[in-house]
């Protein structure tokens, strides 16, 4: 048996971090050798998450990057925005590979990142940022395989882009009609206490937020523009749902060819994702639900065509903590290391 790859997780105590710990603990080709965090430094990981104590005996540390690099070959950075770009350069210089789950390396244009995230106004890592690959495997698998630095997508962009990509890439949609209505569970807001995420606030209520100003909008637009070969602007509205996990993104677009029917589009979508093991294009008349994707790396896509308005409606369901965050990063790791894309990743949801 080949020697397992040593992996470190920085920001291990957050929701994204604990998903990574769970997945990588069961990955046959990986050994977790470092768990990093500042606020949880010195704690046993099993004290933070007792349900993992029997499998994860490590203590959370807070080492400088040069010392971290002696402990692992690959690092996952599951940190708040504005921290990864301080850690990635020394880790890369030491020969490590880096997968960043924050927004720090998702943007090719740093001014766009600064404007929307208000971070990194004096970022010294511009040459390194230019080397980063956007970590959506269904679109950039070949680039990921050659990368040293991967900027893993956000959960809303992942669900939205997987629904949009065939329409935009194949020139099927009128680009200035792209509209996304997306709904997410409360875990998307992270583990830190926030008033709007309290049970008393979120239960039994649905509300929009970041209307016309959500910072995932330019990320979606960047990739759509890349696929279309021209600038694309989208309308994106997110909503908070009274559930723990899951995202349902409903995409609307006017069809260029009003003669296209639902079966035509299903054929196009199935062809587009024919080599994508984690995308499930559903049969005609079947529309996805978030619970189907719980705990998996799967994206479920369903679609319908409205013959009255000549619009297509695409529904995309994922687990925001998995395909929208941790398991997609592990999917990128598999590609990066030349392993099977499905290795170590759950394919069946826990249900109901």
SULLINHU-V287875 format. One record per pair of residues at least 12 apart in sequence whose ideal C-beta (glycine too) atoms are under 10 Angstrom apart, sorted by sequence separation. I is the first residue (numbers start at 1). J is the second residue. D is the distance in whole Angstrom. If there is no record, write none. Layout:
I;J;D  I;J;D
//
This chain:
9;21;6  20;32;9  44;56;9  45;57;8  46;58;8  47;59;9  48;60;7  75;87;8  88;100;6  133;145;9  135;147;8  185;197;10  186;198;9  220;232;9  221;233;6  269;281;5  280;292;9  288;300;4  302;314;7  303;315;7  331;343;9  7;20;9  32;45;9  35;48;10  44;57;7  45;58;5  46;59;9  47;60;9  75;88;8  87;100;9  103;116;8  104;117;8  110;123;6  133;146;8  134;147;10  137;150;10  140;153;10  186;199;9  189;202;9  196;209;8  220;233;10  221;234;6  236;249;9  268;281;10  269;282;10  280;293;9  287;300;9  288;301;7  289;302;9  301;314;6  302;315;5  303;316;9  330;343;9  331;344;10  21;35;7  44;58;8  45;59;7  77;91;9  84;98;8  103;117;6  133;147;4  135;149;10  136;150;10  139;153;10  164;178;7  220;234;6  267;281;10  286;300;9  287;301;10  288;302;5  301;315;7  302;316;8  330;344;6  331;345;6  9;24;7  20;35;10  44;59;5  45;60;6  84;99;10  85;100;8  102;117;9  104;119;7  110;125;9  132;147;8  133;148;9  135;150;4  136;151;10  186;201;9  218;233;10  221;236;9  236;251;10  266;281;7  278;293;10  287;302;4  288;303;10  300;315;8  301;316;5  302;317;8  330;345;6  8;24;10  43;59;7  44;60;8  75;91;6  84;100;4  88;104;7  103;119;8  104;120;7  110;126;6  113;129;8  131;147;8  132;148;9  133;149;7  134;150;8  135;151;6  136;152;8  137;153;10  164;180;8  186;202;5  217;233;9  218;234;10  220;236;6  265;281;10  266;282;9  280;296;10  286;302;6  287;303;8  300;316;7  301;317;8  7;24;6  42;59;7  43;60;5  74;91;10  75;92;10  83;100;10  84;101;8  85;102;9  87;104;9  88;105;7  102;119;9  103;120;10  131;148;7  132;149;5  133;150;5  134;151;6  135;152;4  136;153;5  163;180;8  185;202;9  186;203;9  217;234;7  219;236;10  234;251;9  235;252;9  266;283;8  285;302;9  287;304;8  299;316;6  300;317;5  301;318;10  327;344;9  328;345;9  17;35;8  41;59;9  42;60;7  43;61;10  84;102;5  85;103;10  86;104;9  131;149;6  132;150;7  133;151;7  134;152;8  135;153;6  160;178;9  217;235;9  218;236;10  266;284;6  278;296;8  280;298;6  281;299;9  282;300;6  284;302;9  299;317;7  300;318;8  327;345;5  5;24;10  17;36;9  40;59;10  41;60;6  42;61;8  68;87;8  72;91;9  75;94;10  81;100;10  83;102;7  84;103;9  85;104;4  104;123;9  110;129;6  130;149;10  132;151;5  133;152;10  134;153;7  161;180;10  163;182;10  217;236;5  234;253;10  265;284;10  278;297;5  279;298;8  280;299;7  281;300;8  282;301;6  283;302;9  284;303;9  285;304;8  298;317;9  299;318;5  326;345;10  327;346;8  7;27;8  12;32;9  17;37;8  40;60;5  41;61;7  42;62;8  82;102;8  84;104;4  85;105;7  105;125;9  109;129;9  110;130;9  128;148;9  129;149;8  138;158;9  160;180;5  189;209;10  216;236;7  217;237;10  277;297;9  278;298;6  279;299;5  280;300;5  281;301;5  282;302;4  284;304;9  298;318;7  299;319;9  35;56;8  39;60;9  40;61;10  41;62;4  65;86;9  69;90;7  73;94;10  75;96;6  76;97;10  77;98;6  78;99;9  79;100;8  81;102;5  82;103;9  83;104;8  84;105;7  104;125;9  108;129;8  128;149;7  136;157;8  159;180;9  160;181;10  217;238;9  263;284;7  277;298;9  278;299;6  279;300;8  280;301;7  281;302;8  282;303;8  297;318;9  298;319;8  5;27;9  7;29;10  12;34;9  13;35;8  38;60;9  40;62;9  41;63;10  65;87;6  68;90;8  69;91;6  73;95;8  74;96;7  75;97;7  76;98;8  77;99;7  78;100;9  79;101;8  80;102;7  81;103;5  82;104;7  107;129;8  108;130;7  129;151;9  136;158;7  139;161;7  160;182;6  214;236;6  216;238;7  262;284;6  279;301;6  280;302;9  281;303;8  296;318;9  297;319;8  323;345;10  4;27;8  7;30;5  9;32;7  12;35;4  13;36;10  14;37;8  17;40;10  32;55;10  35;58;5  37;60;5  38;61;10  39;62;9  64;87;10  65;88;9  68;91;7  69;92;9  73;96;6  74;97;5  75;98;5  76;99;5  77;100;5  78;101;5  79;102;5  80;103;10  81;104;6  105;128;8  106;129;10  134;157;9  135;158;9  138;161;8  139;162;9  157;180;10  159;182;7  183;206;8  212;235;8  213;236;10  214;237;8  262;285;9  276;299;9  293;316;10  294;317;10  296;319;6  299;322;10  300;323;10  322;345;9  4;28;8  5;29;6  6;30;8  7;31;7  8;32;7  9;33;10  10;34;8  11;35;9  12;36;6  13;37;5  21;45;7  32;56;7  34;58;8  35;59;7  36;60;7  37;61;8  38;62;5  65;89;8  66;90;6  69;93;8  70;94;8  72;96;7  73;97;7  74;98;8  75;99;7  76;100;8  77;101;6  78;102;8  80;104;10  105;129;6  108;132;8  125;149;10  138;162;6  156;180;8  159;183;10  211;235;10  212;236;9  214;238;5  293;317;5  294;318;10  295;319;6  298;322;8  299;323;6  322;346;8  4;29;6  5;30;6  6;31;6  7;32;6  8;33;6  9;34;7  10;35;8  11;36;7  12;37;6  13;38;10  14;39;10  33;58;8  35;60;5  36;61;6  37;62;7  65;90;4  66;91;9  69;94;4  71;96;10  72;97;10  74;99;7  75;100;9  76;101;7  77;102;7  79;104;8  81;106;10  85;110;9  104;129;8  107;132;9  136;161;6  157;182;10  159;184;9  183;208;9  184;209;10  211;236;9  212;237;8  292;317;6  293;318;5  294;319;5  297;322;6  298;323;7  299;324;9  2;28;10  3;29;9  4;30;6  5;31;7  6;32;8  7;33;7  8;34;3  9;35;6  10;36;4  11;37;6  13;39;7  14;40;9  32;58;7  34;60;9  35;61;7  36;62;6  64;90;8  65;91;5  68;94;8  69;95;7  70;96;10  105;131;9  106;132;8  108;134;8  136;162;8  139;165;6  156;182;5  182;208;10  210;236;8  211;237;6  273;299;9  287;313;9  289;315;9  291;317;9  292;318;10  293;319;5  295;321;9  296;322;6  297;323;5  1;28;9  2;29;7  4;31;4  6;33;4  7;34;8  8;35;7  9;36;7  10;37;7  11;38;9  13;40;4  18;45;9  21;48;10  22;49;9  25;52;8  34;61;7  36;63;7  65;92;10  66;93;9  67;94;10  69;96;5  77;104;8  105;132;4  107;134;9  134;161;10  138;165;7  155;182;9  156;183;10  181;208;9  210;237;8  211;238;8  288;315;6  290;317;5  292;319;9  293;320;9  294;321;9  295;322;7  296;323;7  297;324;10  319;346;10  322;349;10  1;29;9  3;31;9  4;32;10  5;33;10  6;34;8  8;36;6  9;37;9  10;38;9  11;39;10  12;40;8  13;41;10  17;45;9  21;49;8  65;93;9  66;94;7  68;96;8  77;105;9  85;113;9  104;132;9  105;133;9  106;134;6  156;184;7  209;237;9  210;238;6  211;239;10  273;301;8  287;315;5  288;316;7  289;317;6  290;318;8  291;319;9  294;322;8  4;33;10  11;40;9  22;51;9  26;55;8  34;63;8  36;65;10  65;94;7  105;134;9  106;135;8  136;165;9  155;184;7  208;237;6  209;238;6  210;239;10  220;249;10  272;301;10  288;317;4  290;319;7  293;322;7  297;326;9  298;327;9  299;328;9  13;43;8  18;48;8  22;52;7  25;55;5  98;128;9  105;135;9  106;136;10  139;169;8  155;185;10  208;238;7  209;239;7  210;240;10  287;317;9  288;318;9  290;320;9  293;323;7  297;327;4  319;349;8  17;48;10  18;49;6  21;52;7  25;56;6  65;96;9  82;113;10  207;238;10  208;239;5  209;240;6  270;301;10  293;324;9  296;327;7  297;328;7  13;45;8  17;49;10  24;56;10  36;68;7  81;113;9  100;132;8  155;187;9  156;188;8  182;214;9  207;239;7  208;240;8  269;301;6  295;327;9  12;45;7  18;51;9  22;55;8  34;67;10  92;125;9  155;188;6  206;239;6  207;240;6  269;302;10  282;315;9  297;330;8  18;52;7  21;55;9  22;56;9  34;68;6  85;119;8  86;120;9  98;132;9  101;135;9  154;188;9  180;214;10  182;216;9  206;240;7  207;241;9  269;303;7  297;331;6  13;48;5  21;56;6  34;69;10  36;71;9  81;116;10  82;117;7  85;120;6  89;124;8  93;128;9  100;135;8  205;240;8  206;241;6  207;242;10  266;301;10  268;303;10  282;317;10  9;45;10  12;48;8  13;49;8  34;70;9  36;72;10  81;117;5  82;118;9  83;119;9  84;120;10  89;125;5  92;128;6  99;135;7  180;216;9  205;241;9  206;242;7  266;302;9  12;49;9  21;58;9  33;70;10  34;71;4  81;118;9  82;119;4  86;123;9  88;125;7  180;217;9  205;242;6  250;287;10  266;303;7  279;316;9  280;317;9  18;56;10  33;71;5  34;72;5  81;119;5  82;120;6  85;123;6  86;124;9  89;127;9  182;220;10  202;240;6  204;242;6  265;303;6  33;72;5  36;75;8  80;119;9  81;120;9  85;124;9  86;125;8  89;128;5  92;131;8  201;240;9  202;241;8  203;242;5  248;287;10  249;288;10  265;304;9  266;305;10  279;318;10  32;72;8  33;73;9  36;76;10  85;125;5  88;128;7  89;129;10  180;220;7  202;242;5  203;243;10  248;288;7  265;305;6  278;318;9  31;72;9  34;75;8  36;77;9  37;78;9  38;79;9  82;123;9  84;125;10  85;126;10  88;129;9  201;242;9  202;243;9  248;289;8  262;303;7  264;305;8  30;72;10  36;78;9  37;79;9  178;220;9  202;244;10  248;290;5  262;304;6  263;305;9  17;60;10  36;79;9  85;128;8  108;151;9  178;221;9  197;240;8  199;242;9  246;289;8  247;290;7  262;305;5  12;56;9  30;74;8  32;76;10  85;129;7  88;132;9  105;149;6  106;150;10  107;151;8  196;240;7  246;290;3  261;305;6  262;306;10  278;322;10  279;323;9  297;341;9  38;83;9  99;144;10  105;150;7  106;151;4  245;290;8  246;291;7  248;293;10  260;305;7  262;307;9  269;314;8  278;323;7  297;342;8  12;58;8  105;151;3  106;152;8  178;224;7  245;291;9  246;292;9  247;293;9  261;307;8  13;60;7  85;132;10  104;151;7  105;152;8  106;153;7  243;290;7  246;293;7  258;305;10  260;307;10  265;312;6  297;344;10  298;345;9  12;60;6  99;147;9  103;151;8  106;154;7  243;291;9  245;293;9  246;294;7  259;307;10  297;345;5  298;346;9  9;58;10  11;60;10  12;61;10  98;147;9  100;149;7  101;150;10  102;151;8  103;152;10  175;224;8  241;290;8  245;294;6  258;307;8  265;314;8  278;327;9  296;345;8  297;346;7  298;347;7  10;60;10  24;74;10  97;147;8  98;148;7  99;149;8  100;150;7  101;151;9  102;152;8  103;153;9  175;225;9  178;228;10  188;238;9  244;294;9  245;295;8  249;299;10  251;301;10  255;305;7  260;310;9  262;312;8  278;328;8  296;346;5  297;347;8  298;348;9  9;60;10  10;61;10  36;87;9  97;148;5  98;149;5  99;150;5  100;151;5  101;152;5  103;154;7  106;157;8  173;224;10  189;240;8  243;294;10  255;306;10  258;309;10  259;310;9  262;313;10  295;346;6  296;347;6  298;349;8  10;62;9  24;76;8  96;148;8  97;149;8  98;150;7  99;151;8  100;152;6  101;153;9  102;154;9  188;240;8  247;299;10  248;300;9  249;301;10  250;302;10  251;303;9  254;306;10  258;310;4  260;312;8  294;346;10  295;347;10  296;348;7  8;61;9  10;63;10  95;148;9  96;149;10  97;150;8  98;151;9  99;152;6  101;154;9  175;228;6  188;241;10  257;310;9  258;311;10  278;331;7  295;348;8  296;349;5  103;157;10  156;210;10  178;232;7  180;234;6  181;235;9  182;236;7  183;237;10  184;238;6  186;240;7  252;306;9  255;309;9  256;310;9  277;331;9  294;348;10  295;349;5  296;350;9  8;63;9  10;65;9  21;76;10  168;223;9  169;224;9  173;228;9  175;230;7  178;233;8  179;234;7  180;235;7  181;236;8  182;237;7  183;238;7  184;239;7  185;240;8  186;241;8  254;309;7  255;310;5  294;349;5  295;350;5  20;76;5  92;148;6  160;216;8  164;220;8  168;224;5  171;227;10  175;231;9  176;232;8  178;234;4  179;235;5  180;236;5  181;237;6  182;238;5  183;239;4  184;240;6  185;241;6  186;242;8  187;243;9  188;244;10  254;310;6  255;311;7  293;349;6  294;350;6  295;351;9  21;78;10  91;148;10  92;149;6  160;217;10  167;224;9  168;225;9  169;226;9  170;227;9  171;228;8  175;232;5  176;233;7  177;234;10  178;235;7  179;236;8  180;237;7  181;238;9  182;239;7  183;240;8  184;241;6  185;242;8  186;243;7  187;244;5  188;245;8  252;309;9  253;310;10  254;311;5  255;312;6  292;349;6  294;351;7  10;68;8  20;78;6  91;149;9  156;214;8  158;216;10  161;219;9  165;223;8  168;226;9  169;227;4  170;228;10  171;229;9  175;233;8  176;234;9  177;235;9  178;236;9  179;237;8  180;238;9  181;239;8  183;241;5  185;243;4  186;244;6  187;245;5  188;246;9  253;311;6  254;312;8  291;349;7  294;352;9  17;76;8  19;78;9  156;215;10  157;216;5  160;219;9  161;220;6  164;223;9  165;224;8  168;227;5  169;228;7  173;232;10  175;234;9  176;235;10  182;241;10  184;243;9  185;244;5  186;245;8  187;246;9  188;247;7  252;311;6  253;312;6  290;349;10  291;350;9  292;351;8  8;68;6  16;76;9  17;77;10  18;78;9  88;148;10  89;149;9  156;216;4  157;217;9  160;220;5  164;224;6  167;227;9  168;228;5  169;229;9  183;243;9  185;245;4  252;312;8  253;313;8  291;351;6  8;69;9  16;77;10  17;78;4  88;149;6  154;215;9  155;216;8  156;217;9  157;218;10  158;219;10  161;222;10  166;227;9  167;228;10  168;229;10  184;245;9  185;246;5  251;312;8  252;313;6  253;314;8  291;352;7  10;72;10  16;78;4  17;79;9  154;216;5  157;219;5  158;220;10  161;223;5  165;227;6  184;246;7  185;247;7  251;313;7  252;314;8  8;71;6  9;72;9  15;78;9  16;79;9  88;151;10  153;216;9  156;219;8  157;220;5  160;223;9  161;224;7  164;227;8  183;246;8  184;247;5  185;248;10  250;313;7  251;314;4  277;340;9  278;341;8  6;70;10  7;71;10  8;72;4  12;76;9  14;78;6  156;220;8  157;221;10  160;224;9  164;228;10  168;232;7  183;247;7  184;248;8  250;314;7  251;315;8  277;341;6  278;342;8  6;71;7  7;72;5  8;73;9  9;74;10  10;75;6  11;76;8  13;78;9  14;79;8  84;149;10  154;219;6  157;222;9  182;247;6  183;248;5  184;249;9  249;314;8  250;315;5  251;316;7  276;341;9  277;342;5  6;72;4  7;73;7  8;74;7  9;75;8  10;76;7  11;77;6  12;78;7  14;80;9  153;219;7  154;220;9  157;223;7  161;227;9  168;234;10  182;248;7  183;249;8  249;315;7  250;316;8  275;341;9  5;72;8  6;73;5  7;74;5  8;75;5  9;76;5  10;77;5  11;78;4  84;151;9  153;220;9  157;224;10  181;248;9  182;249;4  183;250;8  248;315;7  249;316;5  250;317;10  278;345;8  5;73;6  6;74;7  7;75;7  8;76;7  9;77;8  10;78;7  11;79;4  151;219;9  164;232;9  181;249;7  182;250;7  248;316;7  249;317;8  277;345;9  5;74;6  6;75;10  7;76;7  8;77;9  9;78;6  10;79;6  11;80;8  180;249;6  181;250;5  182;251;9  247;316;8  248;317;5  249;318;8  278;347;8  153;223;8  164;234;8  180;250;7  181;251;8  247;317;7  248;318;9  277;347;9  179;250;9  180;251;5  181;252;7  246;317;7  247;318;5  11;83;8  179;251;7  180;252;8  246;318;7  247;319;8  10;83;9  11;84;9  178;251;7  179;252;4  180;253;10  245;318;10  246;319;6  247;320;5  10;84;8  76;150;10  78;152;9  160;234;8  178;252;8  179;253;7  245;319;6  246;320;6  247;321;10  77;152;9  177;252;7  178;253;5  179;254;10  245;320;6  246;321;9  11;87;10  76;152;9  160;236;7  177;253;5  178;254;9  244;320;10  245;321;6  246;322;10  247;323;9  10;87;7  176;253;10  177;254;4  244;321;9  245;322;8  247;324;6  160;238;10  173;251;9  175;253;8  176;254;9  177;255;9  246;324;9  20;99;9  157;236;9  173;252;9  174;253;7  175;254;9  177;256;10  245;324;9  156;236;7  173;253;4  174;254;4  10;91;9  20;101;8  172;253;8  173;254;7  174;255;7  175;256;9  19;101;10  156;238;6  173;255;7  174;256;6  8;91;9  140;223;9  155;238;10  172;255;6  173;256;7  17;101;9  139;223;7  167;251;8  172;256;6  16;101;5  134;219;9  164;249;9  168;253;9  171;256;7  172;257;7  16;102;9  140;226;9  163;249;6  167;253;6  170;256;10  171;257;10  14;101;9  136;223;7  139;226;8  159;246;10  160;247;9  162;249;8  163;250;8  164;251;6  8;96;8  10;98;10  134;222;8  139;227;7  159;247;5  161;249;9  163;251;4  167;255;8  172;260;7  134;223;7  158;247;8  159;248;7  160;249;5  162;251;10  164;253;8  167;256;9  6;96;10  7;97;10  8;98;10  9;99;10  10;100;10  11;101;8  155;245;10  159;249;4  160;250;9  161;251;9  163;253;10  10;101;10  11;102;9  155;246;10  156;247;7  158;249;9  159;250;10  160;251;6  5;97;9  7;99;10  9;101;10  134;226;8  155;247;6  157;249;9  159;251;9  172;264;9  156;249;7  172;265;8  155;249;10  170;265;10  172;268;7  116;213;9  118;215;9  116;214;9  117;215;6  167;265;8  170;268;6  116;215;4  166;265;8  169;268;10  170;269;10  115;215;9  116;216;9  116;217;8  117;218;10  167;268;9  170;271;9  113;215;9  116;218;5  166;268;6  167;269;9  170;272;7  112;215;10  115;218;8  116;219;8  166;269;5  169;272;7  165;269;9  166;270;10  113;218;8  166;271;8  167;272;10  185;290;7  112;218;5  113;219;9  163;269;9  166;272;4  184;290;9  112;219;9  162;269;10  165;272;7  166;273;8  183;290;8  165;273;9  109;218;9  112;221;9  185;294;10  80;190;8  106;216;9  112;222;7  162;272;10  107;218;7  162;273;8  80;192;9  103;215;7  106;218;9  107;219;7  103;216;9  106;219;6  109;222;8  108;222;7  162;276;9  165;279;10  103;218;10  107;222;7  166;281;9  103;219;7  106;222;8  162;278;9  106;223;9  162;279;6  108;226;9  159;290;10  179;311;9  181;313;10  187;319;9  188;320;5  177;310;10  187;320;7  188;321;8  81;215;9  138;272;9  141;275;8  159;293;10  177;311;8  179;313;10  180;314;10  181;315;10  182;316;9  183;317;10  184;318;10  185;319;9  186;320;10  187;321;6  138;273;7  141;276;9  166;301;9  185;320;6  16;152;9  163;299;9  167;303;10  174;310;9  180;316;9  184;320;6  185;321;9  188;324;8  138;275;9  139;276;9  162;299;5  166;303;10  174;311;9  187;324;10  188;325;9  138;276;5  161;299;10  162;300;10  163;301;6  173;311;9  187;325;9  16;155;10  137;276;8  138;277;10  162;301;7  163;302;9  173;312;7  137;277;10  138;278;7  159;299;7  163;303;8  172;312;8  184;324;8  137;278;8  138;279;6  158;299;7  159;300;10  173;314;10  137;279;10  159;301;10  167;312;7  166;312;10  167;314;7  166;314;9  163;312;10  165;314;10  163;313;10  164;314;7  163;314;4  162;314;9  163;315;7  164;316;9  39;192;10  163;316;4  160;314;9  162;316;5  163;317;10  161;316;9  162;317;10  159;315;9  160;316;7  162;318;8  159;316;5  158;316;9  159;317;7  159;318;5  137;297;10  158;318;6  159;319;10  138;299;8  159;320;8  162;323;9  156;318;10  158;320;8  155;318;7  155;319;9  156;320;8  158;322;10  159;323;8  155;320;4  158;323;6  159;324;7  154;320;9  155;321;8  158;324;5  155;322;9  157;324;9  158;325;8  19;187;10  155;323;8  156;324;8  155;324;3  153;323;10  154;324;7  155;325;6  158;328;6  16;187;9  153;324;8  154;325;8  15;187;5  152;324;10  153;325;9  15;188;9  18;191;9  152;325;7  155;328;9  15;189;9  16;190;8  17;191;9  152;326;9  15;190;6  16;191;9  153;328;7  14;190;6  15;191;5  152;328;6  153;329;10  14;191;5  15;192;10  152;329;5  13;191;8  14;192;8  152;330;10  150;329;8  152;331;9  153;332;10  152;332;6  151;332;10  150;332;5  150;333;9  147;332;8  150;335;9  150;336;7  144;331;9  145;332;9  144;332;5  147;335;9  148;336;9  144;333;9  145;334;10  146;335;10  147;336;7  138;328;10  141;331;10  144;334;10  145;335;5  146;336;9  137;328;7  141;332;9  144;335;5  145;336;7  136;328;8  140;332;9  143;335;10  144;336;6  145;337;9  135;328;7  138;331;9  142;335;9  145;338;7  135;329;7  137;331;5  141;335;6  136;331;10  137;332;6  140;335;9  135;331;8  136;332;9  135;332;5  137;334;9  135;333;10  137;335;6  133;332;9  135;335;9  141;341;8  135;336;9  133;336;9  137;341;7  101;325;6  101;326;7  19;245;10  101;328;9  101;329;6  15;244;10  99;328;10  100;329;9  15;245;9  99;329;5  99;330;9  99;332;6  99;333;6  97;332;10  97;333;8  99;336;8  97;336;6  97;337;9  78;325;8  78;326;8  76;326;8  78;329;8  77;329;10  76;329;6  76;330;8  76;332;10  76;333;8  74;333;7  74;336;8  74;337;8  73;337;10  22;295;10  23;297;9  19;295;9  23;322;8  19;319;9  30;330;9  20;321;10  19;321;5  24;326;9  18;321;9  19;322;7  23;326;6  27;330;7  30;333;8  16;320;10  22;326;8  23;327;6  29;333;9  30;334;10  15;320;9  16;321;7  20;325;9  21;326;9  22;327;10  24;329;10  29;334;8  15;321;6  16;322;10  19;325;7  20;326;5  23;329;9  24;330;7  27;333;8  19;326;3  20;327;9  23;330;5  27;334;9  30;337;9  16;324;9  17;325;10  18;326;8  19;327;7  23;331;10  29;337;7  16;325;5  17;326;8  20;329;7  24;333;8  30;339;10  15;325;8  16;326;5  19;329;9  20;330;7  23;333;10  29;339;6  14;325;10  15;326;9  19;330;9  28;339;9  29;340;10  27;339;9  16;329;8  20;333;10  30;343;9  29;343;7  30;344;7  28;343;7  29;344;7  27;343;7  28;344;6  9;326;10  27;344;3  26;344;6  27;345;8  25;344;10  26;345;9  9;329;10  24;344;8  26;346;9  23;344;7  23;345;7  7;330;10  23;346;8  22;346;10  7;333;8  5;333;8  5;336;10  5;337;7  5;339;9
//
